[in-house]
């Protein structure tokens, strides 16, 4: 069964389709969107092993022409250098304005390819086929694209909405399980922002989603992915360019990005792992500010423990460095940092009135661990 939700943005609206093995019927969903039956698939060398042959087979059977570009897997691929190489390859393939790019992979591929699509010939259509949990529930939806620079993560980018998002839950079964646990943080995030009933549901079903028996696991993953995409779509439809409420989706990210920066943006700490730690820190900060009950903070920590999240106390981070990284974050406005804080589970809000001494003390405590 294929489930569907729509991101309604006028003439830039698009569907998100979710199903088991949907990648094998990708051409059926892609064809109606093509202005010319010519595409370029861009993927990474891990995804190319298991998922690329499935997509290529589907396109071939439907007589859709494609070229494939395979990039190295890993966060380092989201660079100026790879952007330039990618654009150069697209130009030498003589891809035209009416052609379509397909991003097949996780958040790195989706962000880089989306950005390339947004500037290639001043903008070309692209389709997202996210293959990691993090990309399926967050980064493939909503049109944020970009690359990293030596000044920080995602600081160069654009808003460029895909024409379609195709989510195949079976792609999660060939992933390193660490990626599933990491992506799960972005699912928990939606419950913690404004949907306490969803958080309750995750308390019941989270462990099954992480590593339950295959049939039950697929069913729970499908339900959680749909719910997450609906939540994200609702926010994006309200505030596509993040002038306000969309920033709530950054719960845990101000802390998380600082942890990633301090770790050198390498695979020793995945984005989702840093977000899980960042969400806990955001709750601890909210408690420290006298806003969130301690019992809610405990529930959040317990839930991340039960679903195998990595702990910040296992890292030897320097608090002063973390504070410096936070100040370089793009969420600075008028020299002030915006934090997502909470008054309870499901009641998150934005504040740029946070005392950095509280932030420091929360980080110190957490790192003592
Ligand atoms: N990942 C947060 C957003 O798309 O706004």
Boltz pocket constraint, residues with backbone or C-beta under 6 A from the ligand:
constraints:
  - pocket:
      binder: B
      contacts: [[A, 138], [A, 139], [A, 141], [A, 142], [A, 144], [A, 246], [A, 249], [A, 250]]
      max_distance: 6.0
